[in-house]
């Protein structure tokens, strides 16, 4: 059980300031962004937000659309920059060491969940050229199982077109974010595929079907 129901007040303040002055205007006006299913997002308590990933724009867009801060992993080196470090930590980023990313990411993600944060995980584990998920990883389901936090599937449509090869500025392309019903976490942390692949299958099915649905 989490020791907090919400993120620290300072983090919430920074989130809303950044969201309403930068992210939301850019998403709504420049990208003509749409959001479907925002009312399904639990607004308190730990939550594992699981999405596809095709662009560096995905984390701030996703966090803005789910209407609460979402914590993401970041390279440990960024936390050594004097001005940047306190800002990204306040915004929910947590450090991951090179060479031990899996263990470090899981440990730090669980700490964030214990503090009432929503933690963002990309189901593929990295960016893909078209945002699709050919080989989903078990990290999100494993973290959800350990924290007993629900999984929230989110489909990001169109972000792969923001920065095509050779582009120097982001293109004004239409984007759509679709949010699904929360999925209960696995009851066990056993990672054998025969034991509990159902949440992972459900996550991939929702995200993939929403990508095929197009703009909407």
ABEGO torsion letter per residue (X at the ends): XBABABBBAAAAAAAAAAAAAAAAAAAAAAAGBBBBGAAABBABEBBBBBBBBABAAAAAAAAAAAGBBBBBBBBAAAAABAAAAAAAAAAGBBBBBBGAAAAAAAAAAAAAAAAGBBBBBBAAGBBBAAGBBABBBAAAAAAAAAAGBBBBBBBBBGAAAABBBGBABBBBBBBBBBBBBBBBBBABABABAAABAAAAAAAAAAAAAAAAAEAX
